[in-house]
Amino acid sequence: MFDVLWREICEWHPTEVQNRYEMEAVYSLILGCGSYLEIGSSNGGSLWVFGSAVCLGGAIHAIDLGELHSLEYLRDIEQKLKPSRNVTLHIGDSRVVPDMPLEFDVVFIDGGHSYEQVRDDYTNYACMAKKLLIFHDIKSPGPNKVWVETGEGLVIADMSDKRPMGYGVRFI
Ligand SMILES: C[S@@+](CC[C@H](N)C(=O)[O-])C[C@H]1O[C@@H](n2cnc3c(N)ncnc32)[C@H](O)[C@@H]1O
């Protein structure tokens, strides 16, 4: 199943912000969870793959600035997920917490990447995670600093990939 999802995001809206092997490992952890919150969706690559790991009928919320270059693609992914899951996109700054449920099985933080921005997203949303709290790009300075400061956990990183990606996963 992951192979199909990966091929789809590569064909629909090619992603340069993901590593296939890292993403597959995280996908397998999310598989079967009932709800998912994503901070930072860009063109919807992670929303499609991780949202597809959520069980049928599950709740998916995503918060993103909705920049001009990506919003159309993100809306497309929203429509693709909608028939099978309850999807809500919140277009706006994540520093303003939208009106939405206060608990999710999975919270994924991948919005702004400055230390201050990641710290604010952590402060606002980490407490909503009931099973998994996931950071992306823990090989880059901002996310890494927050990841280390708040306790670290399981690192999923393809060390042969020199791009500053890698996931940090915390089991709640
Ligand atoms: C690295 S991209 C997300 C990539 C996506 N998770 C994926 O893997 O396909 C970061 C996204 O976060 C958004 N973003 C940055 N700062 C934000 C903020 N303060 N509030 C909401 N979204 C923000 C950007 O607009 C961008 O779409």
PDBQT file of the ligand as one rigid body, heavy atoms in Angstrom, charges set to zero:
ROOT
HETATM    1  C1  LIG A 201       8.099  21.665   5.078  1.00  0.00    +0.000 C 
HETATM    2  S1  LIG A 201       6.546  22.217   4.559  1.00  0.00    +0.000 S 
HETATM    3  C2  LIG A 201       5.485  20.871   5.012  1.00  0.00    +0.000 C 
HETATM    4  C3  LIG A 201       5.711  19.641   4.173  1.00  0.00    +0.000 C 
HETATM    5  C4  LIG A 201       4.660  18.585   4.343  1.00  0.00    +0.000 C 
HETATM    6  N1  LIG A 201       4.459  18.217   5.736  1.00  0.00    +0.000 N 
HETATM    7  C5  LIG A 201       5.087  17.332   3.584  1.00  0.00    +0.000 C 
HETATM    8  O1  LIG A 201       5.920  16.596   4.098  1.00  0.00    +0.000 OA
HETATM    9  O2  LIG A 201       4.565  17.100   2.489  1.00  0.00    +0.000 OA
HETATM   10  C6  LIG A 201       6.126  23.415   5.755  1.00  0.00    +0.000 C 
HETATM   11  C7  LIG A 201       4.741  24.036   5.593  1.00  0.00    +0.000 C 
HETATM   12  O3  LIG A 201       4.441  24.746   6.794  1.00  0.00    +0.000 OA
HETATM   13  C8  LIG A 201       3.788  25.939   6.471  1.00  0.00    +0.000 C 
HETATM   14  N2  LIG A 201       3.988  26.904   7.545  1.00  0.00    +0.000 N 
HETATM   15  C9  LIG A 201       5.106  27.607   7.839  1.00  0.00    +0.000 A 
HETATM   16  N3  LIG A 201       4.882  28.411   8.891  1.00  0.00    +0.000 NA
HETATM   17  C10 LIG A 201       3.607  28.198   9.271  1.00  0.00    +0.000 A 
HETATM   18  C11 LIG A 201       2.771  28.762  10.273  1.00  0.00    +0.000 A 
HETATM   19  N4  LIG A 201       3.212  29.681  11.115  1.00  0.00    +0.000 N 
HETATM   20  N5  LIG A 201       1.501  28.315  10.369  1.00  0.00    +0.000 NA
HETATM   21  C12 LIG A 201       1.023  27.381   9.512  1.00  0.00    +0.000 A 
HETATM   22  N6  LIG A 201       1.769  26.817   8.541  1.00  0.00    +0.000 NA
HETATM   23  C13 LIG A 201       3.038  27.229   8.423  1.00  0.00    +0.000 A 
HETATM   24  C14 LIG A 201       4.400  26.379   5.151  1.00  0.00    +0.000 C 
HETATM   25  O4  LIG A 201       3.521  27.230   4.481  1.00  0.00    +0.000 OA
HETATM   26  C15 LIG A 201       4.612  25.036   4.457  1.00  0.00    +0.000 C 
HETATM   27  O5  LIG A 201       3.489  24.733   3.672  1.00  0.00    +0.000 OA
ENDROOT
TORSDOF 0
